[in-house]
Amino acid sequence: MAIRINYLDASAIVKLVVKEDRSQEMRDYVSYFGDSYLTTSLCFSEALGVLNLRYKKGDIGNEEYLRASEELLALVRDSSIEIHDVGLAERGIFDEVERMILAHEKGRKKRLDLSDAFQLVTLRMVFPGLAQSCKLFITADGYLAEAAKVEGLAVWNVMTDDPPKR
């Protein structure tokens, strides 16, 4: 069985801890495959921010907010999700992020933001000896999924695609 590195976007991480559309498919995938699951510190923070926003808006109550937050932190504590960053403050990394943002801006209404570009750059650079086909970017954001495909990355859009097979 080949190794697969699964790189999780914030939208995919939230689906692991909050019941919402297509969250069961996400949880089934993670529980079925014992592969590596990674994310950036930016995406992890963004996932916590999404939970916070839903709580403040009243979309989720106290109990669900605290349970989901604890479950999210537990996924990192028990190494189910590893936080991996190439180097947020490195000039060369930022130059690549900037290039990507500008390249995806041309002719499009929606824009790639810093966090999204940083995670795509990170995924491309992580484990340089590992073929890109062994790295899977998982997101529930349709625009980000398309941007990742343009960048030559393998993508599972949780919202529209069937879960990947082995």
VEXLUMZA-712228 format. One record per atom (N, C-alpha, C): atom name; residue in three letters; y, x, z; residue number from 1. Coordinates in steps of 0.001 Angstrom, whole numbers, m for minus. Example, Ala and Ser with C-alpha at 12.3 -4.5 7.8 and 13.67 -1.06 7.14 Angstrom:
% VEXLUMZA-712228
   name   resn     north      east        up   resi
      N    ALA     m5690     13190      7800      1
     CA    ALA     m4500     12300      7800      1
      C    ALA     m3300     13200      7800      1
      N    SER     m2250     12850      7080      2
     CA    SER     m1060     13670      7140      2
      C    SER        30     12900      7870      2
***
This chain:
% VEXLUMZA-712228
   name   resn     north      east        up   resi
      N    MET     m1179       849         0      1
     CA    MET         0         0         0      1
      C    MET      1238       891         0      1
      N    ALA      2183       629      m890      2
     CA    ALA      3395      1431     m1006      2
      C    ALA      4366      1085       118      2
      N    ILE      5176      2057       471      3
     CA    ILE      6224      1854      1465      3
      C    ILE      7356      1075       822      3
      N    ARG      7920       166      1573      4
     CA    ARG      9107      m546      1111      4
      C    ARG     10127      m506      2244      4
      N    ILE     11313       m53      1913      5
     CA    ILE     12424       m81      2851      5
      C    ILE     13207     m1352      2577      5
      N    ASN     13327     m2208      3565      6
     CA    ASN     14060     m3469      3441      6
      C    ASN     15417     m3292      4095      6
      N    TYR     16466     m3429      3297      7
     CA    TYR     17827     m3257      3797      7
      C    TYR     18462     m4630      3936      7
      N    LEU     18820     m5000      5155      8
     CA    LEU     19288     m6347      5446      8
      C    LEU     20808     m6452      5478      8
      N    ASP     21325     m7422      4746      9
     CA    ASP     22732     m7792      4803      9
      C    ASP     22922     m8696      6028      9
      N    ALA     24156     m8829      6486     10
     CA    ALA     24456     m9681      7644     10
      C    ALA     23949    m11107      7443     10
      N    SER     24090    m11628      6223     11
     CA    SER     23656    m12998      5962     11
      C    SER     22150    m13164      6142     11
      N    ALA     21385    m12125      5837     12
     CA    ALA     19934    m12162      6033     12
      C    ALA     19581    m12004      7510     12
      N    ILE     20317    m11150      8208     13
     CA    ILE     20065    m10937      9642     13
      C    ILE     20279    m12234     10414     13
      N    VAL     21347    m12943     10110     14
     CA    VAL     21645    m14192     10818     14
      C    VAL     20508    m15186     10627     14
      N    LYS     19902    m15202      9442     15
     CA    LYS     18792    m16125      9171     15
      C    LYS     17580    m15847     10059     15
      N    LEU     17498    m14630     10606     16
     CA    LEU     16393    m14305     11512     16
      C    LEU     16555    m14955     12879     16
      N    VAL     17784    m15281     13263     17
     CA    VAL     18022    m15748     14629     17
      C    VAL     18633    m17147     14720     17
      N    VAL     19053    m17723     13595     18
     CA    VAL     19635    m19069     13590     18
      C    VAL     18893    m19905     12557     18
      N    LYS     18558    m21135     12941     19
     CA    LYS     17886    m22035     12002     19
      C    LYS     18925    m22587     11041     19
      N    GLU     18740    m22266      9763     20
     CA    GLU     19626    m22742      8703     20
      C    GLU     18836    m22738      7404     20
      N    ASP     19460    m23140      6335     21
     CA    ASP     18796    m23217      5042     21
      C    ASP     18143    m21877      4689     21
      N    ARG     16874    m21901      4389     22
     CA    ARG     16044    m20756      3964     22
      C    ARG     15812    m19713      5060     22
      N    SER     16129    m20049      6312     23
     CA    SER     15872    m19094      7389     23
      C    SER     14370    m18932      7642     23
      N    GLN     13597    m19984      7433     24
     CA    GLN     12153    m19865      7656     24
      C    GLN     11516    m18883      6671     24
      N    GLU     11964    m18908      5405     25
     CA    GLU     11452    m17951      4416     25
      C    GLU     11765    m16514      4847     25
      N    MET     12946    m16318      5393     26
     CA    MET     13342    m14986      5853     26
      C    MET     12475    m14547      7026     26
      N    ARG     12291    m15422      7991     27
     CA    ARG     11468    m15074      9165     27
      C    ARG     10012    m14853      8766     27
      N    ASP      9503    m15671      7848     28
     CA    ASP      8115    m15489      7388     28
      C    ASP      7938    m14130      6720     28
      N    TYR      8887    m13740      5896     29
     CA    TYR      8808    m12459      5207     29
      C    TYR      8778    m11308      6215     29
      N    VAL      9679    m11343      7176     30
     CA    VAL      9758    m10263      8159     30
      C    VAL      8509    m10220      9033     30
      N    SER      7978    m11367      9403     31
     CA    SER      6790    m11368     10261     31
      C    SER      5526    m10984      9491     31
      N    TYR      5498    m11207      8190     32
     CA    TYR      4304    m10911      7385     32
      C    TYR      4195     m9429      7051     32
      N    PHE      5306     m8812      6677     33
     CA    PHE      5279     m7410      6281     33
      C    PHE      5721     m6536      7441     33
      N    GLY      4988     m5489      7699     34
     CA    GLY      5319     m4568      8782     34
      C    GLY      6137     m3394      8290     34
      N    ASP      6912     m3610      7247     35
     CA    ASP      7706     m2539      6665     35
      C    ASP      8885     m2182      7558     35
      N    SER      9677     m1252      7074     36
     CA    SER     10893      m848      7765     36
      C    SER     12019     m1803      7405     36
      N    TYR     12815     m2181      8397     37
     CA    TYR     13981     m3026      8201     37
      C    TYR     15189     m2270      8715     37
      N    LEU     16154     m2079      7843     38
     CA    LEU     17344     m1328      8192     38
      C    LEU     18586     m2139      7874     38
      N    THR     19683     m1767      8511     39
     CA    THR     20986     m2343      8213     39
      C    THR     22041     m1326      8580     39
      N    THR     23261     m1564      8162     40
     CA    THR     24365      m696      8571     40
      C    THR     24964     m1238      9861     40
      N    SER     25690      m378     10575     41
     CA    SER     26377      m833     11787     41
      C    SER     27401     m1907     11428     41
      N    LEU     28007     m1792     10250     42
     CA    LEU     28967     m2811      9812     42
      C    LEU     28289     m4175      9653     42
      N    CYS     27101     m4194      9038     43
     CA    CYS     26389     m5465      8838     43
      C    CYS     25918     m6042     10168     43
      N    PHE     25460     m5180     11061     44
     CA    PHE     25015     m5663     12366     44
      C    PHE     26192     m6293     13110     44
      N    SER     27326     m5611     13091     45
     CA    SER     28527     m6149     13741     45
      C    SER     28967     m7450     13077     45
      N    GLU     28873     m7493     11759     46
     CA    GLU     29237     m8700     11021     46
      C    GLU     28326     m9864     11417     46
      N    ALA     27024     m9598     11589     47
     CA    ALA     26085    m10647     12002     47
      C    ALA     26465    m11180     13389     47
      N    LEU     26808    m10278     14314     48
     CA    LEU     27271    m10725     15632     48
      C    LEU     28555    m11550     15503     48
      N    GLY     29436    m11131     14590     49
     CA    GLY     30678    m11863     14353     49
      C    GLY     30431    m13255     13794     49
      N    VAL     29432    m13391     12924     50
     CA    VAL     29086    m14704     12374     50
      C    VAL     28608    m15624     13497     50
      N    LEU     27771    m15095     14387     51
     CA    LEU     27315    m15902     15520     51
      C    LEU     28503    m16316     16389     51
      N    ASN     29403    m15387     16632     52
     CA    ASN     30594    m15665     17434     52
      C    ASN     31443    m16759     16785     52
      N    LEU     31665    m16649     15476     53
     CA    LEU     32466    m17638     14760     53
      C    LEU     31821    m19023     14817     53
      N    ARG     30513    m19080     14612     54
     CA    ARG     29812    m20374     14666     54
      C    ARG     29907    m20990     16060     54
      N    TYR     29847    m20135     17073     55
     CA    TYR     29974    m20605     18452     55
      C    TYR     31386    m21149     18699     55
      N    LYS     32388    m20392     18300     56
     CA    LYS     33777    m20816     18521     56
      C    LYS     34125    m22085     17756     56
      N    LYS     33540    m22264     16570     57
     CA    LYS     33796    m23464     15769     57
      C    LYS     32993    m24665     16285     57
      N    GLY     32065    m24425     17183     58
     CA    GLY     31245    m25504     17715     58
      C    GLY     30029    m25831     16874     58
      N    ASP     29718    m24984     15895     59
     CA    ASP     28532    m25210     15055     59
      C    ASP     27245    m24964     15835     59
      N    ILE     27307    m24074     16814     60
     CA    ILE     26169    m23828     17697     60
      C    ILE     26689    m23879     19131     60
      N    GLY     25834    m24321     20024     61
     CA    GLY     26215    m24440     21431     61
      C    GLY     25993    m23151     22205     61
      N    ASN     26324    m23211     23498     62
     CA    ASN     26178    m22064     24393     62
      C    ASN     24780    m21465     24355     62
      N    GLU     23782    m22317     24558     63
     CA    GLU     22410    m21826     24633     63
      C    GLU     21971    m21154     23335     63
      N    GLU     22257    m21790     22202     64
     CA    GLU     21842    m21204     20926     64
      C    GLU     22596    m19908     20649     64
      N    TYR     23873    m19876     20974     65
     CA    TYR     24678    m18668     20782     65
      C    TYR     24118    m17501     21594     65
      N    LEU     23863    m17735     22875     66
     CA    LEU     23350    m16669     23735     66
      C    LEU     21935    m16259     23340     66
      N    ARG     21093    m17237     22996     67
     CA    ARG     19720    m16919     22580     67
      C    ARG     19725    m16110     21299     67
      N    ALA     20508    m16542     20313     68
     CA    ALA     20557    m15846     19023     68
      C    ALA     21129    m14432     19187     68
      N    SER     22163    m14292     20005     69
     CA    SER     22752    m12973     20240     69
      C    SER     21759    m12050     20917     69
      N    GLU     21064    m12558     21937     70
     CA    GLU     20057    m11748     22634     70
      C    GLU     18913    m11376     21695     70
      N    GLU     18483    m12324     20883     71
     CA    GLU     17400    m12059     19933     71
      C    GLU     17820    m10995     18916     71
      N    LEU     19050    m11074     18458     72
     CA    LEU     19572    m10080     17516     72
      C    LEU     19592     m8693     18151     72
      N    LEU     20086     m8597     19370     73
     CA    LEU     20110     m7307     20074     73
      C    LEU     18691     m6799     20341     73
      N    ALA     17763     m7706     20642     74
     CA    ALA     16372     m7321     20881     74
      C    ALA     15728     m6740     19623     74
      N    LEU     16099     m7252     18449     75
     CA    LEU     15549     m6716     17198     75
      C    LEU     15908     m5243     17024     75
      N    VAL     17066     m4846     17511     76
     CA    VAL     17467     m3435     17451     76
      C    VAL     16811     m2654     18582     76
      N    ARG     16804     m3229     19784     77
     CA    ARG     16196     m2545     20934     77
      C    ARG     14739     m2195     20682     77
      N    ASP     13992     m3137     20099     78
     CA    ASP     12560     m2877     19882     78
      C    ASP     12273     m2240     18525     78
      N    SER     13334     m1802     17845     79
     CA    SER     13239     m1089     16563     79
      C    SER     12701     m1941     15419     79
      N    SER     12759     m3266     15547     80
     CA    SER     12405     m4121     14410     80
      C    SER     13426     m3945     13299     80
      N    ILE     14674     m3737     13706     81
     CA    ILE     15746     m3411     12765     81
      C    ILE     16369     m2111     13229     81
      N    GLU     16446     m1160     12332     82
     CA    GLU     17074       122     12634     82
      C    GLU     18466       138     12006     82
      N    ILE     19434       556     12805     83
     CA    ILE     20792       676     12276     83
      C    ILE     20917      2055     11656     83
      N    HIS     21241      2074     10378     84
     CA    HIS     21288      3322      9618     84
      C    HIS     22608      3412      8869     84
      N    ASP     23275      4529      9015     85
     CA    ASP     24522      4749      8304     85
      C    ASP     24540      6148      7713     85
      N    VAL     25017      6264      6509     86
     CA    VAL     25138      7564      5858     86
      C    VAL     26343      8311      6403     86
      N    GLY     27441      7649      6604     87
     CA    GLY     28624      8317      7118     87
      C    GLY     29897      7589      6769     87
      N    LEU     30258      6640      7589     88
     CA    LEU     31427      5813      7342     88
      C    LEU     32697      6642      7187     88
      N    ALA     32828      7686      7971     89
     CA    ALA     34066      8469      7959     89
      C    ALA     34063      9608      6935     89
      N    GLU     32958      9822      6240     90
     CA    GLU     32883     10919      5274     90
      C    GLU     33689     10579      4018     90
      N    ARG     34545     11503      3612     91
     CA    ARG     35425     11289      2470     91
      C    ARG     34644     10975      1195     91
      N    GLY     33576     11722       937     92
     CA    GLY     32785     11491      m278     92
      C    GLY     32162     10113      m315     92
      N    ILE     31729      9623       837     93
     CA    ILE     31145      8280       921     93
      C    ILE     32227      7245       627     93
      N    PHE     33395      7423      1239     94
     CA    PHE     34473      6468       999     94
      C    PHE     34905      6488      m464     94
      N    ASP     34923      7664     m1083     95
     CA    ASP     35274      7738     m2505     95
      C    ASP     34310      6892     m3343     95
      N    GLU     33022      6948     m3014     96
     CA    GLU     32027      6162     m3742     96
      C    GLU     32202      4670     m3471     96
      N    VAL     32514      4318     m2235     97
     CA    VAL     32781      2922     m1871     97
      C    VAL     33987      2410     m2649     97
      N    GLU     35030      3211     m2698     98
     CA    GLU     36249      2839     m3427     98
      C    GLU     35959      2649     m4910     98
      N    ARG     35180      3555     m5502     99
     CA    ARG     34813      3447     m6908     99
      C    ARG     34075      2139     m7170     99
      N    MET     33170      1816     m6261    100
     CA    MET     32374       607     m6428    100
      C    MET     33248      m648     m6333    100
      N    ILE     34142      m689     m5373    101
     CA    ILE     35034     m1843     m5213    101
      C    ILE     35866     m2043     m6482    101
      N    LEU     36430      m972     m6977    102
     CA    LEU     37266     m1070     m8179    102
      C    LEU     36449     m1464     m9402    102
      N    ALA     35237      m952     m9516    103
     CA    ALA     34378     m1278    m10658    103
      C    ALA     33979     m2754    m10660    103
      N    HIS     33802     m3331     m9497    104
     CA    HIS     33372     m4731     m9409    104
      C    HIS     34540     m5710     m9439    104
      N    GLU     35761     m5204     m9397    105
     CA    GLU     36935     m6071     m9398    105
      C    GLU     37278     m6568    m10800    105
      N    LYS     36962     m5787    m11790    106
     CA    LYS     37384     m6083    m13159    106
      C    LYS     36842     m7419    m13661    106
      N    GLY     37770     m8333    m13954    107
     CA    GLY     37398     m9600    m14579    107
      C    GLY     36682    m10582    m13681    107
      N    ARG     36727    m10411    m12379    108
     CA    ARG     36012    m11322    m11490    108
      C    ARG     36975    m11964    m10511    108
      N    LYS     36685    m13208    m10163    109
     CA    LYS     37505    m13906     m9170    109
      C    LYS     37197    m13382     m7769    109
      N    LYS     35906    m13260     m7461    110
     CA    LYS     35496    m12815     m6142    110
      C    LYS     35474    m11294     m6114    110
      N    ARG     35751    m10742     m4956    111
     CA    ARG     35826     m9286     m4830    111
      C    ARG     34793     m8763     m3850    111
      N    LEU     34359     m7556     m4107    112
     CA    LEU     33474     m6837     m3207    112
      C    LEU     34342     m6254     m2101    112
      N    ASP     33988     m6493      m837    113
     CA    ASP     34798     m5936       239    113
      C    ASP     34220     m4607       719    113
      N    LEU     34929     m3958      1632    114
     CA    LEU     34559     m2637      2125    114
      C    LEU     33159     m2630      2738    114
      N    SER     32871     m3605      3577    115
     CA    SER     31564     m3671      4232    115
      C    SER     30439     m3823      3209    115
      N    ASP     30634     m4703      2228    116
     CA    ASP     29613     m4916      1195    116
      C    ASP     29393     m3658       370    116
      N    ALA     30476     m3028       m59    117
     CA    ALA     30353     m1811      m868    117
      C    ALA     29728      m688       m56    117
      N    PHE     30105      m574      1198    118
     CA    PHE     29550       482      2047    118
      C    PHE     28035       332      2182    118
      N    GLN     27560      m903      2358    119
     CA    GLN     26112     m1061      2508    119
      C    GLN     25368      m764      1204    119
      N    LEU     25953     m1092        55    120
     CA    LEU     25297      m775     m1221    120
      C    LEU     25259       737     m1455    120
      N    VAL     26352      1416     m1120    121
     CA    VAL     26376      2879     m1237    121
      C    VAL     25353      3489      m288    121
      N    THR     25313      2978       927    122
     CA    THR     24354      3480      1916    122
      C    THR     22930      3306      1408    122
      N    LEU     22620      2139       891    123
     CA    LEU     21260      1887       403    123
      C    LEU     20897      2829      m733    123
      N    ARG     21829      3050     m1618    124
     CA    ARG     21545      3952     m2734    124
      C    ARG     21293      5380     m2246    124
      N    MET     21955      5774     m1168    125
     CA    MET     21878      7153      m705    125
      C    MET     20803      7397       346    125
      N    VAL     20330      6335      1002    126
     CA    VAL     19352      6510      2067    126
      C    VAL     18008      6932      1470    126
      N    PHE     17344      7838      2130    127
     CA    PHE     16056      8356      1692    127
      C    PHE     16096      8758       221    127
      N    PRO     16883      9781       m95    128
     CA    PRO     17101     10153     m1498    128
      C    PRO     15824     10462     m2273    128
      N    GLY     14764     10878     m1618    129
     CA    GLY     13521     11176     m2317    129
      C    GLY     12686      9944     m2625    129
      N    LEU     13082      8817     m2080    130
     CA    LEU     12341      7574     m2267    130
      C    LEU     12893      6826     m3484    130
      N    ALA     12018      6413     m4364    131
     CA    ALA     12443      5705     m5574    131
      C    ALA     13211      4436     m5212    131
      N    GLN     14211      4101     m6028    132
     CA    GLN     15003      2893     m5795    132
      C    GLN     14117      1651     m5765    132
      N    SER     13017      1662     m6510    133
     CA    SER     12123       504     m6547    133
      C    SER     11422       276     m5210    133
      N    CYS     11438      1275     m4329    134
     CA    CYS     10833      1147     m2997    134
      C    CYS     11856       694     m1959    134
      N    LYS     13084       448     m2405    135
     CA    LYS     14159       m10     m1526    135
      C    LYS     14537     m1421     m1950    135
      N    LEU     14495     m2341     m1017    136
     CA    LEU     14808     m3741     m1327    136
      C    LEU     16017     m4182      m512    136
      N    PHE     17049     m4646     m1194    137
     CA    PHE     18238     m5173      m548    137
      C    PHE     18045     m6669      m378    137
      N    ILE     18154     m7152       866    138
     CA    ILE     17928     m8567      1164    138
      C    ILE     19236     m9193      1620    138
      N    THR     19640    m10254       924    139
     CA    THR     20897    m10929      1220    139
      C    THR     20788    m12408       910    139
      N    ALA     21670    m13185      1525    140
     CA    ALA     21794    m14609      1199    140
      C    ALA     23132    m14869       521    140
      N    ASP     23812    m13818       118    141
     CA    ASP     25120    m13891      m537    141
      C    ASP     24913    m13670     m2037    141
      N    GLY     25101    m14728     m2815    142
     CA    GLY     24844    m14658     m4251    142
      C    GLY     25688    m13621     m4973    142
      N    TYR     26965    m13540     m4648    143
     CA    TYR     27844    m12561     m5297    143
      C    TYR     27391    m11142     m4980    143
      N    LEU     27069    m10895     m3719    144
     CA    LEU     26622     m9564     m3313    144
      C    LEU     25280     m9211     m3963    144
      N    ALA     24409    m10187     m4104    145
     CA    ALA     23125     m9951     m4776    145
      C    ALA     23355     m9503     m6219    145
      N    GLU     24273    m10170     m6906    146
     CA    GLU     24567     m9785     m8291    146
      C    GLU     25205     m8400     m8368    146
      N    ALA     26103     m8084     m7444    147
     CA    ALA     26728     m6759     m7416    147
      C    ALA     25671     m5676     m7189    147
      N    ALA     24711     m5945     m6313    148
     CA    ALA     23642     m4984     m6041    148
      C    ALA     22789     m4759     m7290    148
      N    LYS     22513     m5825     m8021    149
     CA    LYS     21743     m5687     m9263    149
      C    LYS     22499     m4844    m10282    149
      N    VAL     23813     m5060    m10385    150
     CA    VAL     24643     m4256    m11296    150
      C    VAL     24552     m2779    m10914    150
      N    GLU     24434     m2511     m9622    151
     CA    GLU     24334     m1132     m9130    151
      C    GLU     22917      m570     m9269    151
      N    GLY     22018     m1349     m9846    152
     CA    GLY     20659      m864    m10088    152
      C    GLY     19720      m973     m8905    152
      N    LEU     20047     m1814     m7957    153
     CA    LEU     19213     m1968     m6766    153
      C    LEU     18271     m3161     m6905    153
      N    ALA     17094     m3042     m6302    154
     CA    ALA     16170     m4167     m6231    154
      C    ALA     16711     m5120     m5166    154
      N    VAL     16717     m6431     m5478    155
     CA    VAL     17370     m7407     m4602    155
      C    VAL     16483     m8630     m4401    155
      N    TRP     16476     m9135     m3175    156
     CA    TRP     15926    m10461     m2895    156
      C    TRP     17080    m11312     m2402    156
      N    ASN     17494    m12304     m3197    157
     CA    ASN     18481    m13277     m2776    157
      C    ASN     17702    m14385     m2073    157
      N    VAL     17780    m14409      m769    158
     CA    VAL     17006    m15341        43    158
      C    VAL     17275    m16785      m356    158
      N    MET     18475    m17073      m818    159
     CA    MET     18865    m18448     m1125    159
      C    MET     18283    m18966     m2438    159
      N    THR     17999    m18078     m3381    160
     CA    THR     17570    m18553     m4709    160
      C    THR     16241    m18009     m5183    160
      N    ASP     15809    m16881     m4645    161
     CA    ASP     14588    m16235     m5134    161
      C    ASP     13403    m16515     m4215    161
      N    ASP     12213    m16488     m4802    162
     CA    ASP     10998    m16526     m3988    162
      C    ASP     10879    m15208     m3247    162
      N    PRO     10294    m15213     m2066    163
     CA    PRO     10108    m13957     m1343    163
      C    PRO      9297    m12966     m2183    163
      N    PRO      9640    m11694     m2098    164
     CA    PRO      8919    m10675     m2878    164
      C    PRO      7455    m10582     m2452    164
      N    LYS      6638    m10243     m3392    165
     CA    LYS      5213    m10025     m3126    165
      C    LYS      4962     m8536     m3037    165
      N    ARG      3821     m8201     m2567    166
     CA    ARG      3382     m6788     m2548    166
      C    ARG      2872     m6403     m3881    166
***
